[in-house]
Amino acid sequence: MSEDNAEREAFMPALTSRRQFVLGAAAFMAYAALPPMPAFAATDAAQKIADHFSSVKNMMGEFVQFGPRGEQTGGKFFIQRPGKLRFNYEKPSPMRVIADGKNVVIGNTKLKTWDLYPLSKTPLSLLLAERIDLGNKMVRDVKEEADLTTIVLGDKTLLGDSTITLMFDPKTFELRQWTITDLQKKDTSVMIFNVQTGVDFDQSVFEIPYADVHNQQR
C-alpha cells in the first residue's frame, strides 16, 4: 500500500481512489434505509470529560498512527477548534493533512497531488466540533472504566457511516487516542503525546493551498 493511500485512509477511510467513495451513492442510500442506531445515554462524568475536551481550543503535539494493515507512521499535529487541523507526517513521508474549518485536503508534497473533501462529510468533523454533546443522536456508545473513558461518535450524513472513537483519561480528562472505523470495520488509530494546550497558532498553519488543489494535473 502506498504512503499517500495509507495516510488518506486515516482521515477518509471509505475511499477507493482520489475522488470516489468506496461505497458509492447506491450503497449509501441502502444504508440510509436501515433502522436508526440505538441512542446511548451518557453519564454526567462522561459529559464532563467531553466538555473539558471541547473547551480546549488549541492543542499541538506528536502522534503515532496505526493503519488497518499494521502500518505505522508518525509526526506532529496541530488542532484549533472548531474545524481546524494539520498533520505533518515525519520524513520520508511527503503527506500533509489540513482542515481549514470548511474543507479537508490530503496532499502529497512530493507528487504535488491534493484531494479535497468537505469537512462535514468526514469523521474529523466530529473530533473538531465546537462542542461534543453526548445527549444527541451522534453518540453510538459510552464506556467508562477505571483507567479509560471511551466515547463512540457517528453520523449518518458521513458517507460510509464512519465512526470515531475517542479515548480519554478519566482522571486528567486528557485525550489519549482516537480511532476511525469504516463500514468494513477497518480501524485506523492515532495516539497522541507530548501535547501542549493554549498554544497560539499563525493561521497560515491551517491554510489550504487552493490554487495548487485546483491547478493540479488531473
C-alpha positions as a Markdown table, in Angstrom:
| # | Residue | x | y | z |
|---|---|---|---|---|
| 1 | Met | 0.0 | 0.0 | 0.0 |
| 2 | Ser | 1.4 | 3.4 | -1.0 |
| 3 | Glu | 2.2 | 6.1 | 1.6 |
| 4 | Asp | -0.5 | 8.5 | 0.4 |
| 5 | Asn | -3.2 | 5.8 | 0.4 |
| 6 | Ala | -2.2 | 4.8 | 4.0 |
| 7 | Glu | -2.4 | 8.4 | 5.3 |
| 8 | Arg | -5.6 | 9.1 | 3.3 |
| 9 | Glu | -7.4 | 6.1 | 4.9 |
| 10 | Ala | -6.7 | 7.6 | 8.3 |
| 11 | Phe | -9.0 | 10.5 | 7.5 |
| 12 | Met | -11.2 | 9.3 | 4.7 |
| 13 | Pro | -11.3 | 5.6 | 5.2 |
| 14 | Ala | -14.1 | 4.9 | 2.7 |
| 15 | Leu | -12.1 | 6.0 | -0.4 |
| 16 | Thr | -11.4 | 3.8 | -3.4 |
| 17 | Ser | -9.5 | 6.4 | -5.4 |
| 18 | Arg | -8.6 | 10.0 | -5.2 |
| 19 | Arg | -12.1 | 11.3 | -5.8 |
| 20 | Gln | -14.5 | 8.4 | -5.2 |
| 21 | Phe | -16.1 | 6.8 | -2.1 |
| 22 | Val | -15.8 | 3.1 | -2.0 |
| 23 | Leu | -19.5 | 2.6 | -1.2 |
| 24 | Gly | -20.9 | 4.8 | -3.9 |
| 25 | Ala | -24.2 | 6.5 | -3.9 |
| 26 | Ala | -26.2 | 3.3 | -4.1 |
| 27 | Ala | -24.7 | 1.7 | -1.1 |
| 28 | Phe | -25.1 | 4.9 | 0.9 |
| 29 | Met | -28.8 | 5.1 | 0.1 |
| 30 | Ala | -29.1 | 1.4 | 1.1 |
| 31 | Tyr | -27.6 | 2.2 | 4.4 |
| 32 | Ala | -29.9 | 5.2 | 4.9 |
| 33 | Ala | -32.8 | 2.8 | 4.6 |
| 34 | Leu | -31.7 | 0.8 | 7.6 |
| 35 | Pro | -33.2 | 1.3 | 11.1 |
| 36 | Pro | -31.6 | 4.1 | 13.1 |
| 37 | Met | -28.8 | 3.2 | 15.5 |
| 38 | Pro | -29.9 | 3.0 | 19.2 |
| 39 | Ala | -29.2 | 6.0 | 21.4 |
| 40 | Phe | -26.8 | 5.7 | 24.3 |
| 41 | Ala | -27.3 | 7.7 | 27.5 |
| 42 | Ala | -24.1 | 9.4 | 28.7 |
| 43 | Thr | -23.3 | 9.9 | 32.4 |
| 44 | Asp | -22.6 | 13.3 | 33.9 |
| 45 | Ala | -18.9 | 12.2 | 34.3 |
| 46 | Ala | -18.6 | 11.3 | 30.6 |
| 47 | Gln | -20.2 | 14.6 | 29.5 |
| 48 | Lys | -17.8 | 16.4 | 31.9 |
| 49 | Ile | -14.9 | 14.8 | 30.1 |
| 50 | Ala | -16.4 | 15.7 | 26.7 |
| 51 | Asp | -17.0 | 19.3 | 27.8 |
| 52 | His | -13.4 | 19.6 | 29.0 |
| 53 | Phe | -12.1 | 18.4 | 25.7 |
| 54 | Ser | -14.4 | 20.8 | 23.9 |
| 55 | Ser | -13.1 | 23.7 | 26.0 |
| 56 | Val | -9.5 | 23.1 | 24.7 |
| 57 | Lys | -9.5 | 25.3 | 21.7 |
| 58 | Asn | -5.8 | 25.0 | 20.7 |
| 59 | Met | -3.6 | 22.0 | 21.0 |
| 60 | Met | -0.4 | 20.6 | 19.4 |
| 61 | Gly | 1.8 | 17.6 | 19.9 |
| 62 | Glu | 3.2 | 14.5 | 18.4 |
| 63 | Phe | 1.3 | 11.4 | 17.1 |
| 64 | Val | 1.8 | 7.8 | 16.1 |
| 65 | Gln | -0.7 | 6.4 | 13.6 |
| 66 | Phe | -1.5 | 2.7 | 13.2 |
| 67 | Gly | -3.2 | 1.6 | 10.0 |
| 68 | Pro | -5.6 | -1.3 | 9.4 |
| 69 | Arg | -2.8 | -3.3 | 7.8 |
| 70 | Gly | -0.3 | -2.8 | 10.7 |
| 71 | Glu | 1.5 | 0.1 | 9.0 |
| 72 | Gln | 2.8 | 2.8 | 11.4 |
| 73 | Thr | 3.7 | 6.4 | 10.8 |
| 74 | Gly | 4.2 | 9.4 | 13.0 |
| 75 | Gly | 4.6 | 13.2 | 13.0 |
| 76 | Lys | 3.3 | 16.4 | 14.5 |
| 77 | Phe | -0.3 | 17.6 | 14.8 |
| 78 | Phe | -2.0 | 21.0 | 15.3 |
| 79 | Ile | -5.7 | 21.5 | 16.3 |
| 80 | Gln | -7.7 | 24.6 | 16.6 |
| 81 | Arg | -11.4 | 24.3 | 17.5 |
| 82 | Pro | -13.7 | 24.5 | 15.7 |
| 83 | Gly | -12.8 | 22.7 | 12.5 |
| 84 | Lys | -9.1 | 23.3 | 12.0 |
| 85 | Leu | -6.3 | 20.7 | 12.0 |
| 86 | Arg | -3.0 | 20.0 | 10.4 |
| 87 | Phe | -1.0 | 16.7 | 10.4 |
| 88 | Asn | 2.6 | 16.8 | 9.2 |
| 89 | Tyr | 3.9 | 13.3 | 8.7 |
| 90 | Glu | 7.6 | 12.8 | 9.5 |
| 91 | Lys | 10.1 | 12.3 | 6.8 |
| 92 | Pro | 10.4 | 10.5 | 4.4 |
| 93 | Ser | 6.6 | 10.7 | 4.2 |
| 94 | Pro | 5.6 | 13.7 | 2.0 |
| 95 | Met | 2.0 | 13.7 | 3.3 |
| 96 | Arg | 0.1 | 16.6 | 4.8 |
| 97 | Val | -3.5 | 16.8 | 6.1 |
| 98 | Ile | -5.0 | 20.2 | 6.6 |
| 99 | Ala | -8.5 | 21.2 | 7.6 |
| 100 | Asp | -9.4 | 24.9 | 7.5 |
| 101 | Gly | -12.9 | 24.8 | 9.0 |
| 102 | Lys | -14.7 | 24.2 | 5.8 |
| 103 | Asn | -12.7 | 21.6 | 3.9 |
| 104 | Val | -10.1 | 18.9 | 4.4 |
| 105 | Val | -7.2 | 18.4 | 2.0 |
| 106 | Ile | -4.9 | 15.4 | 1.9 |
| 107 | Gly | -1.7 | 16.3 | 0.0 |
| 108 | Asn | 1.4 | 14.6 | -1.3 |
| 109 | Thr | 4.0 | 17.4 | -1.4 |
| 110 | Lys | 6.4 | 15.3 | -3.4 |
| 111 | Leu | 3.9 | 14.3 | -6.2 |
| 112 | Lys | 2.1 | 17.7 | -6.0 |
| 113 | Thr | -1.3 | 15.9 | -5.7 |
| 114 | Trp | -4.1 | 17.1 | -3.5 |
| 115 | Asp | -7.5 | 15.6 | -2.6 |
| 116 | Leu | -10.2 | 18.0 | -1.3 |
| 117 | Tyr | -13.3 | 17.0 | 0.7 |
| 118 | Pro | -16.0 | 18.9 | 2.7 |
| 119 | Leu | -15.1 | 18.7 | 6.3 |
| 120 | Ser | -18.7 | 18.0 | 7.2 |
| 121 | Lys | -18.5 | 14.7 | 5.3 |
| 122 | Thr | -15.5 | 13.4 | 7.2 |
| 123 | Pro | -15.2 | 11.8 | 10.7 |
| 124 | Leu | -12.9 | 14.7 | 11.6 |
| 125 | Ser | -15.9 | 17.0 | 11.8 |
| 126 | Leu | -16.9 | 15.1 | 15.0 |
| 127 | Leu | -13.5 | 15.4 | 16.6 |
| 128 | Leu | -13.2 | 19.1 | 15.7 |
| 129 | Ala | -16.8 | 20.2 | 16.7 |
| 130 | Glu | -17.3 | 23.3 | 18.8 |
| 131 | Arg | -18.9 | 21.1 | 21.5 |
| 132 | Ile | -19.3 | 17.4 | 21.8 |
| 133 | Asp | -22.8 | 16.9 | 23.1 |
| 134 | Leu | -23.3 | 13.4 | 24.4 |
| 135 | Gly | -27.0 | 13.9 | 24.6 |
| 136 | Asn | -27.5 | 14.0 | 20.8 |
| 137 | Lys | -28.1 | 11.3 | 18.2 |
| 138 | Met | -24.4 | 11.1 | 17.2 |
| 139 | Val | -23.4 | 9.1 | 20.3 |
| 140 | Arg | -23.1 | 5.4 | 19.5 |
| 141 | Asp | -21.6 | 4.2 | 22.7 |
| 142 | Val | -20.1 | 5.4 | 26.0 |
| 143 | Lys | -18.0 | 3.1 | 28.2 |
| 144 | Glu | -16.5 | 4.1 | 31.5 |
| 145 | Glu | -13.7 | 2.1 | 33.1 |
| 146 | Ala | -11.3 | 2.8 | 35.9 |
| 147 | Asp | -8.5 | 3.9 | 33.6 |
| 148 | Leu | -10.3 | 4.8 | 30.4 |
| 149 | Thr | -13.4 | 6.6 | 29.2 |
| 150 | Thr | -14.4 | 5.7 | 25.6 |
| 151 | Ile | -16.9 | 7.7 | 23.6 |
| 152 | Val | -18.0 | 6.5 | 20.1 |
| 153 | Leu | -19.5 | 9.1 | 17.8 |
| 154 | Gly | -21.1 | 8.6 | 14.4 |
| 155 | Asp | -23.3 | 10.4 | 11.9 |
| 156 | Lys | -25.4 | 9.0 | 9.1 |
| 157 | Thr | -24.6 | 12.1 | 7.0 |
| 158 | Leu | -21.0 | 10.8 | 6.7 |
| 159 | Leu | -20.7 | 8.8 | 3.5 |
| 160 | Gly | -19.8 | 5.3 | 4.6 |
| 161 | Asp | -21.1 | 6.0 | 8.1 |
| 162 | Ser | -17.6 | 6.1 | 9.5 |
| 163 | Thr | -17.4 | 6.3 | 13.3 |
| 164 | Ile | -14.8 | 7.9 | 15.5 |
| 165 | Thr | -13.9 | 6.5 | 18.9 |
| 166 | Leu | -12.4 | 9.0 | 21.4 |
| 167 | Met | -10.4 | 7.6 | 24.4 |
| 168 | Phe | -9.9 | 9.8 | 27.4 |
| 169 | Asp | -8.0 | 9.6 | 30.7 |
| 170 | Pro | -10.9 | 9.7 | 33.3 |
| 171 | Lys | -8.7 | 11.5 | 35.9 |
| 172 | Thr | -7.0 | 14.2 | 33.8 |
| 173 | Phe | -9.7 | 14.3 | 31.1 |
| 174 | Glu | -6.9 | 14.3 | 28.5 |
| 175 | Leu | -7.5 | 12.7 | 25.1 |
| 176 | Arg | -5.2 | 9.7 | 24.6 |
| 177 | Gln | -6.2 | 8.3 | 21.3 |
| 178 | Trp | -8.9 | 8.3 | 18.6 |
| 179 | Thr | -9.8 | 5.5 | 16.2 |
| 180 | Ile | -11.7 | 5.9 | 12.9 |
| 181 | Thr | -13.6 | 2.8 | 11.8 |
| 182 | Asp | -15.0 | 2.5 | 8.3 |
| 183 | Leu | -18.0 | 0.4 | 7.2 |
| 184 | Gln | -15.8 | -2.6 | 6.6 |
| 185 | Lys | -14.8 | -2.4 | 10.3 |
| 186 | Lys | -11.2 | -1.5 | 9.5 |
| 187 | Asp | -9.6 | 0.7 | 12.1 |
| 188 | Thr | -7.1 | 3.5 | 11.9 |
| 189 | Ser | -5.8 | 4.7 | 15.3 |
| 190 | Val | -4.0 | 7.8 | 16.2 |
| 191 | Met | -2.2 | 8.0 | 19.6 |
| 192 | Ile | -1.1 | 11.5 | 20.7 |
| 193 | Phe | 1.6 | 12.5 | 23.2 |
| 194 | Asn | 3.7 | 15.5 | 24.3 |
| 195 | Val | 0.5 | 17.5 | 24.0 |
| 196 | Gln | 0.6 | 21.3 | 24.6 |
| 197 | Thr | -2.6 | 23.3 | 25.0 |
| 198 | Gly | -3.4 | 27.0 | 24.9 |
| 199 | Val | -0.9 | 27.5 | 22.1 |
| 200 | Asp | -1.2 | 30.5 | 19.7 |
| 201 | Phe | -1.0 | 29.5 | 16.1 |
| 202 | Asp | -0.3 | 31.5 | 13.0 |
| 203 | Gln | -3.4 | 30.9 | 10.9 |
| 204 | Ser | -1.2 | 30.0 | 7.9 |
| 205 | Val | -0.8 | 26.6 | 9.6 |
| 206 | Phe | -4.4 | 25.8 | 8.6 |
| 207 | Glu | -4.3 | 27.4 | 5.1 |
| 208 | Ile | -5.3 | 25.0 | 2.3 |
| 209 | Pro | -3.3 | 25.7 | -0.9 |
| 210 | Tyr | -6.5 | 26.0 | -3.0 |
| 211 | Ala | -4.6 | 27.3 | -6.0 |
| 212 | Asp | -2.5 | 24.2 | -6.1 |
| 213 | Val | -5.5 | 22.0 | -5.5 |
| 214 | His | -7.4 | 23.5 | -8.4 |
| 215 | Asn | -4.5 | 23.8 | -10.8 |
| 216 | Gln | -3.0 | 20.3 | -10.4 |
| 217 | Gln | -3.0 | 18.0 | -13.3 |
| 218 | Arg | -5.9 | 15.6 | -13.3 |
